[in-house]
Amino acid sequence: LGQQEAAYLVEERLRVLAHVDELKARVTELEQQLQDSRQEAEMERALLQGERRAELTQVEAELEMINQLHVKLSDVEKTIQREKEKKAEALELASKRYEDLEFRQLEHESGLEEEKEALSRQLLHDKAEYQRSVAKRKEKMAALEIQANQLGVQAAQDCERMAKDRTLALQNLHKERERLATLEKRYHNLTGGRSFPKSSSTMKEVSTYRALILLQAKDLSTVCSYQTPVTDLTAPPPPKLLWRKHSGFSCQALPVLSMRLPGLQTSDDSRIRPTDPKPRLEMETQHHWGALQGPHSQPNSPFSSLGAPMVHHSVLHHQAPPAGSPAYDTLSLESSDSVETSVSTGNNSACSPESGSGASGLAALRLEEMEKMLKEAQQEKARLLESREREVQVRRQLLEEERRRREEVEQRLQDETTHRQRLVEEEVKLREKHCSQARPMTRYLPIRKEEFDLRSHVESAGHCVDTCPYIIVMEKMCKGHLVKMGGKVKSWKKRWFVFDRLKRTFSYYVDKHETKLKGVIYFQAIEEVYYDHLRSATKSPNPSLTFCVKTHDRLYFMVAPSPEAMRIWMDVVVTGAEGYTQFMT
């Protein structure tokens, strides 16, 4: 019966060892997934931060461009104002050619107004474009920041989930380990002091357990070095420290590790290597089981709440075994003592008082080191929090100053726009009043004399007919091309106009052959001829060369090919404005 139970215990032990191997592989896989997710989250966050900085630089450049455009707008307005004042003074001094100078001055002012309005529209359009671009970039920055925060939260949730899975796997591993120890004791009692038969799985189980303890201690020491709460040691470390995980093993830390952690042995090439299994392994089995279960598995131990011994992170930053590889490639069952010491201790080394006191001293030393590391981590965290608070305060102040400057600039631009709009409205009102009182630009009265010479009259007004190729002026007629806006359909078409003083008509044809007549304006219907200073022509091809011919029933808009041709046409047509009778009253 005892042999059957022993065989059953051996089989049960093998099944437990297989389960332990599965749990170990699961823990290693979860550790690798946790590291990969942390690295990916940190990389995404760095990319988003770089893009955000680039967008911030573009925003600053565009804000500077808006300020430059505002200064340029002010300079243009001042320059135009000075030019208008100079022309006004020149107009007052030129009394001999008053009518001609008045026409030229008003035309020039209209051109300046057009240029001013064009520049103002362009600058305001550019300003609006830059403001829209700034708003879009700010929205993009906010979206990028929200995305970065969401990635951080998601990474933290994934890390927390993986940490919980790892903790659960470790708890199952501890339970199976305790069950294995119970089986060992029962087998020891049944067989009269004999231990389980030697097998490679025994070495693998113990060495993998030690590797798992080292990995857990390394992770917990990393967390403790950067997080002050002791109760939150199982939480994932900050994203900034993800790259330091498994970053390599310091060669100077190997002697310390070999003295403090049982089961490690160093060689001349500063690498951790396994020791060859010796026949004395059976004699030291109980000693190693006690060393493993002493400070790690006792419920009253100061490290039982942490799940693994705490050692300094400079000692434990070694290369983790890759997934799927056996952990006993880097660890052994031998203690840090020499081979001679292990042989001389014999089977009673595990039960001696010296070993118990050594374990207690080791636990006290580790506890002292852990407390020291926690204090250093608290100080470092306080310093980092203070530095971050100062940085946030400075950034908040800069943003507040930028917001105030932007509000001041927007207020000044709004005031300037309101002032300009008011000036434009007043100017338009003055022009409308002037139009209602007198003919806007008619400089001559209608002439009805039969012996009137039209060409001599135009030349006496200061025009050089020979140098204008767009118009033909004769003694009784004037011909040339003009672009006219249609009456019903507001489209602009080029027509051939003929001003005939013999027929007393102002006719226009399809082309210069004068075969297809399109319309006739009689002299008796022409009331006024003036320059289109109000820009009332719809979609004029050239507003600065547009003039108006007002009749009893219609207002004609015409565009001349050149400024000189426009002036000649206006002086010619006004001589036939027999519909203007206000001067008679």
Secondary structure, DSSP 8 states (H G I E B T S, - for coil): -HHHHHHHHHHHHHHHHHHHHHHHHHHHHHHHHHHHHHHHHHHHHHHHHHHHHHHHHHHHHHHHHHHHHHHHHHHHHHHHHHHHHHHHHHHHH--TTHHHHHHHHHHHHHHHHHHHHHHHHHHHHHHHHHHHHHHHHHHHHHHHHHHHHHHHHHHHHHHHHHHHHHHHHHHHHHHHHHHHHHHHHHHHHHTTS------HHHHHHHHHHHHHHHHHHHHHHHHHHH---GGGTTS---GGGGGGTT----GGGHHHHHHHSTT--B-TTS-B------GGGTTTHHHHHHHHHHHHH-TTSTTTTTSS----HHHH------TTS-GGGS--S--SS-HHHHHHHGGGTTTSHHHHHHHHHHHHHHHHHHHHHHHHHHHHHHHHHHHHHHHHHHHHHHHHHHHHHHHHHHHHHHHHHHHHHHHHHHHHHHHHHHHHHS-SS--S-----TT--HHHHHHHTT--GGG-TTEEE-SSEEEEEEEEE-SSS--EEEEEEEEETTTTEEEEESSTT--SEEEEEEGGGEEEEEE-TT--STT-S-GGGEEEEEESS-EEEEE-SSHHHHHHHHHHHHTT-TT--GGG-
